[in-house]
Amino acid sequence: MAKRPRRRSDSRSGGPILELLVVFAVVLVLQTVAALVSAGLMTGLFVLGPPLTVNPWTIVTSVYAHSGLGHLVSNSIGLVLFGWPIARATTRLRFHTFFLATGALAGIAQVLTSSFVASLGLGNPTAVLGASGAVFALAGYLIAGNRLSDGLAPVVEIPRWAAAVAFVVLAGLITIATGAPGVALVAHFTGFLLGLLAGRAGVLETRSRRARNRSAV
């Protein structure tokens, strides 16, 4: 009996990226409908703001929500550019978990930092929505978790504290370079830094990929 050819997994064909693009579009439609009913309803369902305990579900929904079509398009472009290579090298579950976790943590960091600054009398607490934190995490992961950086690691020995400082500095420079009025800089910084650390640790690598990397060294 002839063996049937193995089908390529959805993750290796970019399935998670397409799924996220669909989710972005669906959520934007739901935001529009909610806003037509009430601006407060849209905010309560999709905008992450202080205190975090009031609408805890927004920790998740805000990652997939956007302030408008332009915001969605810019994040979608970043998702495709940075996420596609990673999605092809990992599983669907790992990719979606990474995207949601980094996006949520980036949003939480933005809200908590703005609340702390406001408590010092230096501004007002801010709310946040959008996938930018997660997209920055994908960019950071792509930089720190590619084969070139993996190959250099055994050759150039760097103390962990120095690597950590370098990651923080790099995240800060990237955040400043991409900064603009109304942009959640803390969320971008947090996402990019998380991506760098995760990429260095190889948290999205599968067992088969680890085996191939070891055999190639």
N, C-alpha and C positions, 0 to 999 in steps of 0.2 A: 504494500500500500504506500503510495507516494506521500511524502510529507508536504503539507501545505506551507507555503512561505509565511514566515512570521510577519504579522502586520506591524508597521512602525507605531510606536506608542504615541498617544495624543500629545504628551508633553514634549516629545522630541520633534514634533511637527509644529510646535508653537501653540498648541491648544490652549494653555492657560492664558496666553496673551489675548487671543480672540475672545475667550470667555470674559476677561476683565473689560475689554472694550465694550462688549454687550452689556455688562453690568453697569458700566459708566453711563451708557446711553439710557438704559432703563431707569436708573436712579435719577438722572436729570429730568426725565419725563415726570417721574413721581414728585420731584421737587417742584416742578412747574405747576402740577395739579394742586399740590398742597399749598403753594403760594397763592393760587387763585382762591382757595378757600379762606386762607388766613396766613398772613406773614408769620404770625406766631407759631402756627402749626408747622410750617416749613422749618423754622428755626428749631423748634422742639424735637423734630424728627431727625434732622440732618446736620445741625451745627453743634460742634463740640465747644462748650463754654463753661466758665466757672459758675458755681461749684460743680465738680465732676459727678457728684452723687445725685444731682437733680434729674438729669436725663442720661443715665449711664449707657443706654443703647447707642448714643451718638459717638461713643468711643469707636464703635464699629462702623456705623452708617456714614460718619463724616469722612472716612477714608475713601469712600466711593462717590461722594457727593462733590459738586463743583459749583462755583459762583456764577457760571455762565458757559456758553458754548466755547468761547475763546479759551477759557481756563481748562475746559475739558480737552480741547484739541491739543493745547500745549503739553498737557500731562500725557495724553495718548501718544504723542510723538516721542516723548521721553521714554514711555513704557516700551514702545516697540524697539527703539534704538538700544536701550540698555537691558531690557528684559528678555528679548528674543534669544540671545545667545545663552543666557542663564536657564531659560525655560527648556531649551533643547538639551541641556546637560543635567537636568534634575527631574524629579517626579512632580506630577501635578500637585499632590498634597503638600510637598515641601515648599513649592513655589508659592502657592496661595497662602500657606501659613506664614511664610516669611514676609510676603507683601502686607498682609493684614497686621502682623505683629509689629513690624517696623513702622508702618503708617500710623498705627494707634499710639505707639510709644512716642513718635515724633509729635503727634498732636497733643498728647498729654504734657509733654515737655514744654511745648509752646504755651499752653494754658497756665500751667503751674508757674512758669517763669514770669509771664506777664502779670499774674496775680501777686507774686512776690514783689515785683518791681512796683506795682500799684500800692502795695502795703507800705512802701517806703515813701509814698507821696510823689512818685516820679512818673506817674501816668495812670492809665486806666486799664483794667483787665481786658484782654482780647479773646475773641472766639476764633475758631479755625475750622476750615473744611477743605477737602481736596486730597488728592493722592500724591502731592509733591513730596512729602516726607518719605513715602515708600519708593517713589521713583528715584529719589536721591540715594536711598539705600541700595537700590539695584545698581546705580552708577558706582557707588563705593565698592560694592561686592565685585563688580566687573573689573575694577582696577586692582583690588587686592587679591582676588581669587583666580586670576588667569594663569595660564601655564608659564608665562615669562616670569611673573613674580614668584611662583612656586619654585621655578628652577633657580632663581637667584638666591632664595632663602638659605639653602645649604651652603652656598658659596660665600655669601656675604653675611657673616654673623653679626647681628645687631642685638644688643641687650633689649629685653622686653620693655623696660621703661623708656628707652630711646625710641623704640617702635611706636609705643603708645603716644609719646609726645609728638612724633612725626605725623601720626594719624590725626591728632587733634589740630595741629597746625594746618595740615592739608585740608581738613574739613572746614576750618575757619576761612582759609583762603578761597576755597570753592564757594562757600556761602557768601562771602563779601563780593566775589566776582559776579555772582548771579543775583545779587540783591536788587530790589526795586521797591518803590513805595507800595505799601500794602501787602508786601510779601512776608510770610511767616518764616523769618530768618532762623529762629531757634529750631523750628521743625525741620528745616532744610539741614541745618548743622547736625542735629540729632540723627536724622535719617542717614546722612552720608557717613557719619562716624560709625553708626551701627553697621552699615554696609561694609565699611572697611574692616571692622573687627570680625564680622561674620565671614567675610571673604578670606581673611587670613586664617581663620579657624576651619574653613571649608565646610560650613554647616549644611550646605546644600548638595554636597557631593554624595553620590550613591556609592555603594560598596564596589560595584564593578568599575566605576570611574577611579576610585582610589587604587584599585588593583592595577589598572592600566597605567596610572601615574607612577606607581612604584616600579613597575616593570620597565617604564621608559627611562627612569633615572639611571 
